[in-house]
């Protein structure tokens, strides 16, 4: 019985495992760019060379050479390869000239071509929860060595001297450069889990779900975003168990960010109250004048109750959290609302409610990126259902209002919603990524940002 209970419990836990709200795949394009930029912008090899001639605490002098200096450091060529389950193997190829006074008493010059290799293990910092690289197993491999030592010296003596000198100098000189570059790269993750605002309604924080994983083609970072109301609780990412997968066909070595429909749903839930609209204008878009006379053309009962035209005021309230759905090439925003129309009275009297309708409709969603925030523009897809909840003008067939309400949503409601959505949704802040260059693709249950470098 116990093993049956254990199996049932394991199945329950597996079934309730949280899926990532967003997934990042870092290809070699971005990693090459970041490491190369870190090496160039930090000028780390030149700094290491400058330090070579200085007396370091605890460092013993090298026998046979004095006044050690390093100059003419070549621009490094960097080669990276993913190591599955570990991180990145890095090889830095460079060259330099080492000078000093040799044991023969003259000026010595050694021209060295070398490779610095190390494995950069990808970890998750225990304190910050951020990704971090840590170098392991740094080695310096000599590719070519030339010297101006006298040719009449015994070759074995020269070789022994060079090997002894270089093996003492180079690892201590070059390996710290690898660590310094990784510090530079790691700093570019520091803003990743900062809470980023969604207007005045709340924040989004991209929290790592687990330690990033490395495959032969990319690094994958799974996020469990925290969508927090400004004054309230976190909004859960309530999915329907839909699979979140990258489609095939992206170029080898490229990078993508996949945002789930459940994440966008939670973020738009922050804006739910801002989606409530009160329309008081007499003239709205291409609609006829907003009066009881216009409404009476659809509901004759209105003309009986209000023989003289009255100005209309309309309240639209979203009474359920909005829901984003995504199928390949198409994204919809489902909204459940109430629509209440009032007749305005004079002499300071409060407006009279004519009727209250429950309205369910879909909006088409189009996505873009502006100033590193996800932007959305909507248009009416279709009116799904219309039902009468209450009426002060008697019974009427609300289906007769289908065309009127459809036009009303398109002309009066959609423009207001698009203004609200201009606030934009924050994207993960990592490695100084410029999302403005990304190509966007709507896929099953998600939105892919195909990331591009400048």
PADO-610309 format. One record per residue (C-alpha): residue number from 0; residue in one letter; chain; x, y, z. Coordinates in steps of 0.1 Angstrom, whole numbers, always signed. Each point is the difference from the previous one (the first is absolute). Layout:
<ketors>
pos, code, unit, u, v, w
NUM, A, A, X, Y, Z $
...
</ketors>
This chain:
<ketors>
pos, code, unit, u, v, w
0, X, A, +0, +0, +0 $
1, X, A, +28, +24, +8 $
2, X, A, +16, -2, -34 $
3, X, A, -34, +7, -16 $
4, X, A, -4, +30, +22 $
5, X, A, +35, +12, -9 $
6, X, A, -7, -4, -37 $
7, X, A, -32, +20, +3 $
8, X, A, +17, +27, +20 $
9, X, A, +29, +3, -26 $
10, X, A, -25, +2, -28 $
11, X, A, -19, +28, +18 $
12, X, A, +32, +19, +6 $
13, X, A, +11, -5, -37 $
14, X, A, -34, +12, -12 $
15, X, A, +1, +32, +20 $
16, X, A, +36, +9, -9 $
17, X, A, +1, +37, -9 $
18, X, A, +9, +7, -36 $
19, X, A, +23, +30, -8 $
20, X, A, -18, +32, -8 $
21, X, A, +29, +10, -23 $
22, X, A, +29, -18, -15 $
23, X, A, +33, +15, -13 $
24, X, A, +23, -18, -24 $
25, X, A, +34, +15, -3 $
26, X, A, +18, -11, -32 $
27, X, A, +36, +5, -8 $
28, X, A, -7, +33, -19 $
29, X, A, -7, +18, +33 $
30, X, A, +26, -18, +21 $
31, X, A, +27, +7, -26 $
32, X, A, -10, +36, -1 $
33, X, A, +0, +4, +38 $
34, X, A, +33, -17, +7 $
35, X, A, +17, +18, -29 $
36, X, A, -14, +34, +12 $
37, X, A, +11, -7, +36 $
38, X, A, +35, -8, -12 $
39, X, A, +2, +31, -22 $
40, X, A, -17, +25, +22 $
41, X, A, +17, -11, +32 $
42, X, A, +35, +1, -17 $
43, X, A, +8, -27, +24 $
44, X, A, +30, -15, -18 $
45, X, A, +17, +34, -2 $
46, X, A, -7, +5, +37 $
47, X, A, +15, -34, +8 $
48, X, A, +30, +8, -21 $
49, X, A, +5, +33, +18 $
50, X, A, -1, -18, +33 $
51, X, A, +26, -26, -11 $
52, X, A, +30, +22, +7 $
53, X, A, -12, +11, +35 $
54, X, A, +11, -18, +30 $
55, X, A, -29, -20, +14 $
56, X, A, -3, -9, +37 $
57, X, A, +12, -35, +6 $
58, X, A, +12, -5, -35 $
59, X, A, +36, -15, -2 $
60, X, A, +24, +15, -26 $
61, X, A, +6, -22, -31 $
62, X, A, +35, -13, -2 $
63, X, A, +19, +11, -30 $
64, X, A, -21, +30, -9 $
65, X, A, -4, +35, +15 $
66, X, A, -19, +32, -10 $
67, X, A, -28, -22, -14 $
68, X, A, -24, +19, -23 $
69, X, A, -28, -10, -24 $
70, X, A, -9, +20, -30 $
71, X, A, -16, -2, -35 $
72, X, A, -30, -20, +12 $
73, X, A, -19, -11, -31 $
74, X, A, -38, +3, -3 $
75, X, A, -13, -33, +12 $
76, X, A, -20, -25, -22 $
77, X, A, -26, -17, +22 $
78, X, A, -16, -33, -7 $
79, X, A, -29, -13, +20 $
80, X, A, -17, -34, +1 $
81, X, A, -29, -12, +21 $
82, X, A, +7, -28, +24 $
83, X, A, -33, -19, +7 $
84, X, A, -9, +0, +37 $
85, X, A, +30, +23, +9 $
86, X, A, +2, +33, -18 $
87, X, A, +24, +14, -26 $
88, X, A, +35, -11, -10 $
89, X, A, +20, +31, -8 $
90, X, A, +33, +4, -20 $
91, X, A, +17, +33, -3 $
92, X, A, +27, +2, -26 $
93, X, A, +24, +29, +3 $
94, X, A, +37, +10, -2 $
95, X, A, +24, +23, +19 $
96, X, A, +36, +9, +4 $
97, X, A, +18, -6, +34 $
98, X, A, +31, +20, +6 $
99, X, A, +26, +2, +27 $
100, X, A, +37, -5, +10 $
101, X, A, +10, -36, -6 $
102, X, A, +25, -21, +21 $
103, X, A, +25, +7, -28 $
104, X, A, -1, +37, +9 $
105, X, A, -15, +13, -32 $
106, X, A, -35, +11, -10 $
107, X, A, -23, -29, -5 $
108, X, A, -31, -1, -22 $
109, X, A, -25, -28, -2 $
110, X, A, -28, +1, -26 $
111, X, A, -28, -24, +11 $
112, X, A, -31, -12, -17 $
113, X, A, -23, -18, +24 $
114, X, A, -34, -14, +8 $
115, X, A, -18, +5, +33 $
116, X, A, -26, -26, +6 $
117, X, A, -26, -3, +28 $
118, X, A, -34, -15, +7 $
119, X, A, -25, +26, +11 $
120, X, A, -25, -18, +21 $
121, X, A, -35, +14, +1 $
122, X, A, -15, +2, +35 $
123, X, A, -27, +18, +19 $
124, X, A, +12, +24, +27 $
125, X, A, -13, -12, +33 $
126, X, A, -3, +35, +14 $
127, X, A, -15, +19, -30 $
128, X, A, -16, -29, -19 $
129, X, A, +16, +14, -32 $
130, X, A, +19, -20, -26 $
131, X, A, +37, +2, +3 $
132, X, A, +31, -14, -18 $
133, X, A, +30, -14, +19 $
134, X, A, +32, -10, -17 $
135, X, A, +16, -34, +7 $
136, X, A, +32, -17, -12 $
137, X, A, +17, +29, -16 $
138, X, A, +31, -10, -21 $
139, X, A, +25, +19, -21 $
140, X, A, +11, -19, -31 $
141, X, A, +30, +13, -19 $
142, X, A, -5, -1, -38 $
143, X, A, +32, +17, -11 $
144, X, A, +30, +16, +17 $
145, X, A, +28, +21, -15 $
146, X, A, +29, +15, +19 $
147, X, A, +30, +22, -7 $
148, X, A, +23, -20, +23 $
149, X, A, +34, -7, -16 $
150, X, A, -1, -28, -26 $
151, X, A, +33, -15, +13 $
152, X, A, -17, -10, +33 $
153, X, A, -8, -36, +4 $
154, X, A, -35, -6, -12 $
155, X, A, -9, -21, +31 $
156, X, A, +11, +28, +23 $
157, X, A, -21, +25, -19 $
158, X, A, -31, -23, -1 $
159, X, A, +4, -8, +37 $
160, X, A, +3, +37, +9 $
161, X, A, -30, +10, -22 $
162, X, A, -22, -28, +13 $
163, X, A, +9, +9, +36 $
164, X, A, -6, +37, -6 $
165, X, A, -32, -1, -20 $
166, X, A, -17, -26, +22 $
167, X, A, +6, +22, +30 $
168, X, A, -10, +32, -16 $
169, X, A, -29, -7, -23 $
170, X, A, -26, -19, +21 $
171, X, A, +1, +27, +28 $
172, X, A, -1, +27, -26 $
173, X, A, -27, -13, -24 $
174, X, A, -24, -22, +20 $
175, X, A, -13, +30, +21 $
176, X, A, -10, +16, -33 $
177, X, A, -26, -28, -4 $
178, X, A, -14, +6, +35 $
179, X, A, -1, +38, -6 $
180, X, A, -19, -5, -33 $
181, X, A, -26, -22, +18 $
182, X, A, -4, +26, +27 $
183, X, A, -8, +25, -28 $
184, X, A, -26, -24, -16 $
185, X, A, -15, -9, +34 $
186, X, A, -7, +37, +7 $
187, X, A, -23, +1, -29 $
188, X, A, -24, -23, +17 $
189, X, A, -4, +21, +31 $
190, X, A, -32, +18, -11 $
191, X, A, -17, -33, -10 $
192, X, A, -21, -6, +31 $
193, X, A, -8, +37, +7 $
194, X, A, -38, +7, +3 $
195, X, A, -10, +20, -31 $
196, X, A, -31, +22, +0 $
197, X, A, -31, -5, -21 $
198, X, A, -13, +35, +1 $
199, X, A, -13, +8, +35 $
200, X, A, -18, -33, +4 $
201, X, A, +28, -24, +10 $
202, X, A, +33, -16, -8 $
203, X, A, +15, -30, -18 $
204, X, A, +31, -17, +12 $
205, X, A, +18, -27, -21 $
206, X, A, +11, -26, +26 $
207, X, A, +21, -30, -10 $
208, X, A, -20, -32, +3 $
209, X, A, +32, -21, +3 $
210, X, A, +36, +0, -9 $
211, X, A, +4, +7, -37 $
212, X, A, +8, -31, -21 $
213, X, A, +25, -3, -28 $
214, X, A, -5, -21, -31 $
215, X, A, +23, -5, -30 $
216, X, A, -18, +29, -18 $
217, X, A, -11, +25, +26 $
218, X, A, -4, +10, +37 $
219, X, A, -36, -2, +12 $
220, X, A, -13, +22, +28 $
221, X, A, -35, -8, +14 $
222, X, A, -18, +29, +17 $
223, X, A, -28, -1, +26 $
224, X, A, -11, +36, -2 $
225, X, A, -15, +17, +30 $
226, X, A, -29, +23, -10 $
227, X, A, -8, +22, +30 $
228, X, A, -29, +24, +5 $
229, X, A, +10, +35, +12 $
230, X, A, -21, -5, +31 $
231, X, A, -9, -36, +3 $
232, X, A, +11, -35, -6 $
233, X, A, +20, -16, -28 $
234, X, A, -21, -12, -30 $
235, X, A, +6, -37, -7 $
236, X, A, +9, -11, -34 $
237, X, A, -30, -23, -5 $
238, X, A, +6, -21, -30 $
239, X, A, -22, -27, -16 $
240, X, A, +28, -25, -2 $
241, X, A, +10, +12, -35 $
242, X, A, +34, -10, -12 $
243, X, A, +25, +29, -4 $
244, X, A, +24, -9, -28 $
245, X, A, +23, +18, -24 $
246, X, A, -10, -7, -36 $
247, X, A, +27, -15, -23 $
248, X, A, +17, +19, -28 $
249, X, A, +21, +26, +18 $
250, X, A, +35, +5, -12 $
251, X, A, +28, -19, +17 $
252, X, A, +16, +20, +28 $
253, X, A, -28, +26, +1 $
254, X, A, -18, +11, +32 $
255, X, A, -37, +2, +9 $
256, X, A, -23, +11, +29 $
257, X, A, -33, -18, +3 $
258, X, A, -28, +17, +20 $
259, X, A, -29, -22, +10 $
260, X, A, -37, +10, -5 $
261, X, A, -5, -6, +37 $
262, X, A, +27, +26, +9 $
263, X, A, -16, +26, -23 $
264, X, A, -34, -8, +15 $
265, X, A, +13, +6, +35 $
266, X, A, +17, +33, -11 $
267, X, A, -32, +12, -16 $
268, X, A, -19, -9, +31 $
269, X, A, +20, +27, +17 $
270, X, A, -17, +25, -24 $
271, X, A, -35, -14, +4 $
272, X, A, -14, +30, +19 $
273, X, A, +15, +23, -26 $
274, X, A, -20, -19, -27 $
275, X, A, -33, +14, +16 $
276, X, A, -13, +28, -22 $
277, X, A, -26, +28, +4 $
278, X, A, -10, +16, -33 $
279, X, A, -18, +33, +3 $
280, X, A, +6, +16, -33 $
281, X, A, -29, +7, -23 $
282, X, A, +21, -6, -31 $
283, X, A, +22, -32, +0 $
284, X, A, +20, -9, -31 $
285, X, A, -22, -8, -30 $
286, X, A, -30, -9, +22 $
287, X, A, -33, +19, -3 $
288, X, A, -7, +25, +29 $
289, X, A, -2, -17, +33 $
290, X, A, -36, +7, +9 $
291, X, A, -31, -20, +9 $
292, X, A, -13, +8, -35 $
293, X, A, +29, -20, -15 $
294, X, A, -6, -28, +24 $
295, X, A, -37, -1, -7 $
296, X, A, +7, -11, -36 $
297, X, A, +11, -33, +16 $
298, X, A, -23, -1, +30 $
299, X, A, -35, +16, -6 $
300, X, A, -6, -1, +38 $
301, X, A, +26, +28, +4 $
302, X, A, -22, +24, -21 $
303, X, A, -30, -7, +22 $
304, X, A, +19, +7, +32 $
305, X, A, +18, +30, -14 $
306, X, A, -19, +18, -27 $
307, X, A, +25, +29, +1 $
308, X, A, +36, -10, -8 $
309, X, A, +23, -3, +30 $
310, X, A, +38, -1, +0 $
311, X, A, +14, -35, +7 $
312, X, A, +28, -9, +24 $
313, X, A, +15, -35, -2 $
314, X, A, +19, -19, +27 $
315, X, A, +21, -31, -11 $
316, X, A, +15, -20, +29 $
317, X, A, +22, -31, -3 $
318, X, A, -14, -24, +26 $
319, X, A, +24, -29, -6 $
320, X, A, +38, +0, -4 $
321, X, A, +10, +3, -37 $
322, X, A, +13, -31, -17 $
323, X, A, +26, -1, -28 $
324, X, A, -1, -30, -23 $
325, X, A, +25, -8, -28 $
326, X, A, -1, -22, -30 $
327, X, A, +26, +1, -27 $
328, X, A, -2, +34, -17 $
329, X, A, -29, +13, +21 $
330, X, A, -5, +13, +35 $
331, X, A, -33, +9, +16 $
332, X, A, -9, +19, +32 $
333, X, A, -32, -13, +15 $
334, X, A, -20, +25, +21 $
335, X, A, -31, -6, +21 $
336, X, A, -18, +32, +7 $
337, X, A, -32, +18, +10 $
338, X, A, -13, +28, -22 $
339, X, A, -24, +24, +16 $
340, X, A, -17, +29, -18 $
341, X, A, -14, +30, +18 $
342, X, A, -23, +28, -11 $
343, X, A, +12, +34, +12 $
344, X, A, -26, +22, +17 $
345, X, A, +2, +38, +6 $
346, X, A, -1, +21, +31 $
347, X, A, +27, -20, +18 $
348, X, A, -21, -32, +2 $
349, X, A, +20, -32, -2 $
350, X, A, +0, -20, -33 $
351, X, A, -25, -28, -3 $
352, X, A, +12, -35, -9 $
353, X, A, -17, -12, -31 $
354, X, A, +14, -35, +0 $
355, X, A, +30, -21, +11 $
356, X, A, +14, -26, -25 $
357, X, A, +26, -27, +5 $
358, X, A, +24, +1, -29 $
359, X, A, +27, -25, -9 $
360, X, A, +23, +9, -29 $
361, X, A, +34, -6, -14 $
362, X, A, +27, +25, -11 $
363, X, A, +27, -8, -25 $
364, X, A, +35, +7, +14 $
365, X, A, +29, +13, -20 $
366, X, A, +35, +2, +17 $
367, X, A, +30, +21, -5 $
368, X, A, +30, +13, +21 $
369, X, A, +6, +36, +8 $
370, X, A, +26, +13, +25 $
371, X, A, +7, -36, +11 $
372, X, A, -37, -5, +11 $
373, X, A, -25, -23, -16 $
374, X, A, -27, +21, -17 $
375, X, A, -35, -11, -9 $
376, X, A, -27, +13, -23 $
377, X, A, -35, -15, -1 $
378, X, A, -28, -1, -25 $
379, X, A, -34, -16, +3 $
380, X, A, -1, -36, -10 $
381, X, A, -36, -8, +7 $
382, X, A, -29, +3, +25 $
383, X, A, -4, -35, +15 $
384, X, A, -31, +4, +21 $
385, X, A, -25, +26, +12 $
386, X, A, -26, -4, +27 $
387, X, A, -23, +23, +20 $
388, X, A, +5, +1, +37 $
389, X, A, -24, +28, +9 $
390, X, A, -22, +27, -17 $
391, X, A, -20, +30, +10 $
392, X, A, -18, +2, -33 $
393, X, A, -16, -34, +0 $
394, X, A, +8, -31, -18 $
395, X, A, +17, +2, -34 $
396, X, A, +20, -23, -22 $
397, X, A, +36, +8, +7 $
398, X, A, +11, -18, -31 $
399, X, A, -13, +29, -20 $
400, X, A, +28, +20, +16 $
401, X, A, +28, -22, -14 $
402, X, A, +10, +23, -28 $
403, X, A, -4, +31, +21 $
404, X, A, +22, -14, +28 $
405, X, A, +26, -14, -24 $
406, X, A, +4, +35, -16 $
407, X, A, +0, +16, +34 $
408, X, A, +29, -22, +13 $
409, X, A, +19, +6, -32 $
410, X, A, -4, +38, +0 $
411, X, A, -3, +9, +37 $
412, X, A, +18, -28, +20 $
413, X, A, +29, -12, -21 $
414, X, A, +17, +34, -3 $
415, X, A, -1, +5, +38 $
416, X, A, +15, -35, +6 $
417, X, A, +28, +6, -24 $
418, X, A, +9, +32, +19 $
419, X, A, +1, -21, +32 $
420, X, A, +22, -26, -16 $
421, X, A, +26, +26, -10 $
422, X, A, +15, -5, +34 $
423, X, A, +17, -31, -14 $
424, X, A, +12, -32, +18 $
425, X, A, +36, -3, +13 $
426, X, A, +23, -26, -15 $
427, X, A, +29, -18, +19 $
428, X, A, +29, +24, +5 $
429, X, A, +32, -20, -7 $
430, X, A, +33, +5, -18 $
431, X, A, -12, +35, -11 $
432, X, A, -22, -17, -25 $
433, X, A, -15, +23, -27 $
434, X, A, -35, -15, -6 $
435, X, A, -9, +27, -25 $
436, X, A, +18, -20, -27 $
437, X, A, -19, -32, +7 $
438, X, A, -23, -18, -25 $
439, X, A, -33, -10, +16 $
440, X, A, -19, -32, -8 $
441, X, A, -33, -12, +16 $
442, X, A, +2, -38, +6 $
443, X, A, -21, -25, +19 $
444, X, A, -6, +13, +35 $
445, X, A, +27, +26, -2 $
446, X, A, +18, +29, -16 $
447, X, A, +36, -5, -13 $
448, X, A, +25, +29, -2 $
449, X, A, +27, -10, -24 $
450, X, A, +29, +21, +14 $
451, X, A, +23, +19, -23 $
452, X, A, +33, +17, +5 $
453, X, A, +8, +35, -13 $
</ketors>
